[in-house]
Amino acid sequence: MKKKIPNRPKGFSLIELMVVVGIIGILAAMSIPDYISFNTRAKQTEVKVNLGGIYTTESSYFAENGSYIADGDKLGWTPEGRNLYFYQLSLDPLVICNAEGGSNCFKGAGKDMASTVGGPDSNAPDPGASQLSFTAVAFSNLDIDPTIDTWMTNDTKSIIMIRDDSRN
């Protein structure tokens, strides 16, 4: 004779579901900071490409005219697309690198950090150009903290990170 197995309710118990939700929560808590850091570093690709473009344009101008220039209109370089960074070519006191942009400061479309922070990191060199050299600075606030991501390039094609906003 066969023994009859009592009918058991089908499905998961509340404790089993709570264990699964807890495991998912722990995995999410471990991976979200890495994702945010990766996302911020991916945004920094923009500044590397655009500073390389500034270098190329300045080098072309130098080859044609025998000197570098800090005037964005005469240089003929403007960043393409929706930019997260502000690009500053001159430290002219009449040109304020803010949300309005300017001929020597190209507006970024990211967070309006220029009005709240004032500009690039204080360790950044002054942007500008002379007959034999130039320096361009780019800056942005890639997240909600007060750290400003600041980069620079110069006539030696050195693209240097001055302050890293992705590792806070």
C-alpha positions, 0 to 999 in steps of 0.5 A, a space after each residue: 500500500 502506498 502511503 499518502 503524503 500530506 499536501 503541503 502548501 506550494 511556494 516560498 516561506 516568508 523567511 526564505 524570501 527575506 533571505 533572498 532580499 537580504 542577499 540582493 541588498 548586500 550585493 547591491 550595496 557592494 556594487 553601487 559605489 563601483 558603478 558610480 566611480 566607473 560612470 564618473 571616470 567614463 565622463 572624464 573621457 570627454 575632457 581627454 578628447 577635447 583637450 587633445 582637440 585643443 592641442 591639435 588646433 593650437 598646433 595647427 595655428 602655431 604651424 600657420 602663424 608662428 605663435 599660439 593664441 588664447 582667443 577661441 574665436 580666432 582659434 576656431 575650436 569649439 567643443 561638440 555636443 553636450 559637454 560636461 566640462 568648461 574649457 578655459 583658454 585665457 585668464 583674461 579678467 574680462 572673460 569670466 568662465 561661467 554658465 554664459 561661456 565666452 570667447 575664451 571659455 566654452 560652456 559646459 552643459 553639466 552642473 552649474 558649478 561655475 556659479 557656486 564654486 567659481 572655477 577650476 581647482 586653485 592648483 591648476 595653472 593659469 590658462 593662456 598663450 604666448 608666442 611659444 607656449 599655451 595652457 588650456 584648463 578644463 573643469 567640471 563638478 561631475 557629482 554633488 560633492 564640492 570637489 572640482 574635476 580639473 584637467 590641463 593641457 599645454 604645448 607639449 601635449 601633456 594632458 594632466 589631471 590636476 584634481 580627480 572628482 571620481 575618487 571621493 
